[in-house]
Amino acid sequence: MAAEVFRGPHVPKYCMHSQIQYFGACGPQNININNAYSLISLLKPYKMILQILSLHQVSPAAERLRYILNEEDDMPTPTLFTEMDTLQREGDELEWKESARWVKFEEKVEEGGERWSKPHVSTLSLHSLFELRTCLQTGTVLLDLEGYSLPQIVGEIQIEEGMISPELREKITFVLLRKHRHQTKKPIHRSLADIGKSSSSTSECPVLKCSSSHAQSRSMNDIADTPSTDQLKNKFMKKIPRDAEASNVLVGEVDFLNKPFVAFVRLAQATTLGGLTEVPVPTRFLFILLGPQGKAKSYNEIGRAIATLMVDDLFSDVAYKARDREDLIAGIDEFLDEVIVLPPGEWDPKIRIEPPKKVTSADKRKSVFSLNELGQMNGTAGGGGGLAQDEEMPQQHDFCGGLYLDIKRKLPWLPSDIYEGFHIQSISAVLFIYLGCITNAITFGGLLGDATDNYQGVMESFLGTALAGTVFCLFSGQPLIILSSTGPILIFEKLLFEFSKNNDIDYMELRLWIGIHSCLQCFILVATDASYIIKYMTRFTEEGFSSLISFIFISDAIKKMVGSFKYYPIDTDFKPDYVTTYKCECLAPDPMAAMIFNGLVPMPDNSSSVSGVSASLDWSQLSKKECVKYGGSLVGKSCKYVPDLALMSFILFFGTYSMTVSLKKFKFSRYFPTKLRKLISDFSIFMSIMTFVGLDMLLGLKTPKLIVPTEFKPTRPGRGWLVMPFGKNPWWVYVASFVPALLVTILIFMDQQISAVIVNRKENKLKKGCGYHLDLLWVGVLMAACSFMGLPWYVAATVISIAHIDSLKMESESSAPGEQPQFLGVREQRMTGILVFALTGVSIFLAPVLKFIPMPVLYGVFLYMGVASLSGIQFWDRIKLCMMPSKHQPDFSYLRHVPLRKVHLFTLVQIICLAVLWILKSTFLAIIFPVMILGLMVVRKMLDMVFSQHDLAWLDDLLPEKEKKKKEDAKKKGKEKDKKKPKADDSEEEVRNLSFCCPLQE
């Protein structure tokens, strides 16, 4: 279904599917028009006819590639570094000069010859591609040649050619074995005038004369046999993958040939050919084009065409697996099928197209030619992310089957979970998450102390966080999850304490039995594989939950910041005109008041009476504290003055947040080397905190600081560290506690599993698998352990867990010039979580250091965590769309397939659900939070009656069907039959799913 808005003006693009007769540098060639219908598809009367024809016509090139690329091969295709050298004249000598190179995008030697151009998308002329096709049809093609040196390879090429005279052979060999000058090495003898020459300038000296004049003084082989020092020290090697191979393109014009000499060579084994390549990378492919004079520009364009093809993911696979010349031709034909033509009148060819930030994966193109994928290309929309490990959930719910699979899956990864944590990136993650955890522990500890009359306080919060977090990170299935206290648990504790107080029931003993029952209920959920319910938690539910938690973090940070303006109000009564009257004096007390005060406040040693005090003290010189201490009175308009601590707190708060955001984006800056930028980005939060802590210490203002317990003892005097299960409550309480425990279990289950689903989504590219059942098992165990010790209950914290993952994201170190670093996944390990909670446990001994951290700085960290967790949420992007005119909206994929009014309707439903959650969260009804989450799942099910499955596939994830497993089994059986006996003729449905160039659309 097409969207109902126009996406804005753009340059028209036409795909080149039909092929025509033409004459080019490599001679005339007739190409059959197999798909002429694409040229006349603009004529509406014939559209239906063309659609019928398209169902029964499969490109011969595509048919050939289907079987080439579907061959079983465990070895991945290496990355190709392609270099193009052109034949040049330097002084009286001939040499090959590097003019361009490709890893992913093209880099040219600028006309001045002193620098490389910025990487850009290669823009090829259509004529050059046709000429290249003809060159490969008429030239020499050697596949899997046993070559060990360039002279031997050149000799083999000419033997294969056969029709060349011995004299021409010698001249061609002489030219091909000239030395290669790369961009890293400049000739000393070049004059200033020569520097301005174009790199594409051609030789003015006829090759015959040059070769004859130098043949006596120079050997036939002028190319170095081994890589030079410049090649070995070339820093460009950092941009090339370790297993890369080279493809060399040599083009030039000579005066002794009447027709082009063309050769395409694939070596059986990649071989280092001395000084042929700029970097010491073994060569696998050679393309040689020598032709008559006068067509240098055409030769260069053909060279650029083959070089661009060699770095194309699909064609490079074809080049490696080609069995004969026709396979290569089929690869070019398929490339032509996908070529996009920009009209010359609407686009300046001189404009260099910047590399895109995200390049579409070649897997989608390759899957079209895979027999296994045939008939499935249009089956799903691909709009939803989905769970990363759907296949890891047990299909048959055996007793403890899911737990067994989790343990079996995680055991092999235990060693790597330890040693992969020893990385410098882990240090920044530990510092960031540690500060978030202790701030959360202090906040919830203080609130728990107020709600439970100090039965649980900051000390219990620190100890419980350290104990539960460490055990969970050591033994859980997903150690990237961070455990913490949550708002609904806090409200439940408050209501439970009030109920116990009003009914003369011991709160700690009742809480212990609720924890025991909840632990047993978690065990039952684990044993029955109840975590299977997460398959019904789609993006709709996840985004509603994570957005609510993110908004709670943001609102709490802002609330606490605004609260500081109440505690430290800005002095708005100050009037500069009355500055002369602003003073504060300390007046001596009257004798009667002094006698009363003398009995309460110790007097100086030398004063034994009121008169002695008055006589020995100069009251006008006393400080404010001393005046109050000795019973004096402060008189004056400026006595109540305090510095603007609220304004300073706001500077610390907003400065920490804004500096963190700026430094986090610093890795995309153009300044400083890549490693330094990445290091600054990784430690952005720590650097921001240290900067504003230093600023606070420098100014010396008494801003509110972090308060950490200094003694290891329970917050409430008289209670111990162990809660006894019997003796203080009636026997029926032990049984009746099953009912509130059920509510706690639902709360724990929903909180834990939704956070785990968000962490385990496909977008994070986790490789070690999930552990929903194992995680829930340990959360239940920790519930019982914390209940026995009188510590708070803990569950997965969504925002802190997302922040943990963001701080451990990995990107490719060696990216091609112009290519954005590729997201590789997350550094999955247990060490960061273990260190975070270990530091939390010893924080009571770090009080002398932590007391210097201002609370507004930590509020800034909270704000950053909340805002950062919103990034990448489709719901948030769709909210911003509501305020954008259509022409300014980003080109999101779902906007191409879903009408805008339905996008807004889907967003409105989510906003209403979020508002209801927020209102209920702000009241005592927050205790039914898990029921509200189940309500989101019900609302999502009802959306199936309002939206089509097509629209939901792009805006959300599709809900599992009852017969899904049967369908999957049938598909697997069908695939196995196809592998054993491939069909000769494709069915109408299969051909319809093969999307070649210019698909006819409604």
Secondary structure, DSSP 8 states (H G I E B T S, - for coil): ---SS--------EE------EEETTEEE----TTGGGTSTT-GGGHHHHHHHHHH---HHHHHHHHHHTS---S----EEEEEEEEEEETTEEEEEEEEEESSSEEEB-TTSSSB---BB----HHHHHHHHHHHHHSEEEEEE--SSHHHHHHHHHHHH--S-HHHHHHHHHHHTS-EE-TT---TT--HHHHTS-TT----S-HHHHHHHHTTTS-S--S-SS--HHHHT-GGGGGS-TT-EEEEEEEEEESS-SS-EEEEEEEEEEE--GGGSSSS--EEEEEEEEEETT-HHHHHHHHHHHHHHHTSHHHHHHHHH--SHHHHHHHHHHHHHH-EE--TTTS-TTS-B---SS---HHHHHHTT-TTTTT-TTS-------BTTGGGS-SS--TTHHHHHHHHHHGGGHHHHHHTT-SHHHHHHHHHHHHHHHHHHHHHHHHHHHHTTTSS-HHHHHHHHHHHHHHHHHH-S-TT--EE--HHHHHHHHHHHHHHHHTT--HHHHHHHHHHHHHHHHHHHHHTTGGGGGGG--HHHHHHHHHHHHHHHHHHHHHHHHHHHHHS---TT--GGGGGG---EEE---HHHHHHHHTTS---TT--SHHHHHHH--GGG--HHHHHHTT-EEESTTTT----HHHHHHHHHHHHHHHHHHHHGGGGSSSS-HHHHHHHHHTHHHHHHHHHHHHHHHHT----B-----S-S-SSTT--S---SSSSS-HHHHHHTHHHHHHHHHHHHHHHHHHHHHHTBGGG---S---HHHHHHHHHHHHHHHHHHT----EE-HHHHHHHHHHTEEE-SS--TT----EEEE---SHHHHHHHHHHHGGGGSHHHHTTSBHHHHHHHHHHHHHHHHTT-HHHHHHHHTTS-GGGS---HHHHHS-HHHHHHHHHHHHHHHHHHHHHHTSGGGGGHHHHHHHHHHHHHHGGGTS-HHHHHHHS-----TTHHHHHHHHHHHHHHHHHS--SS--HHHHHH---SS----
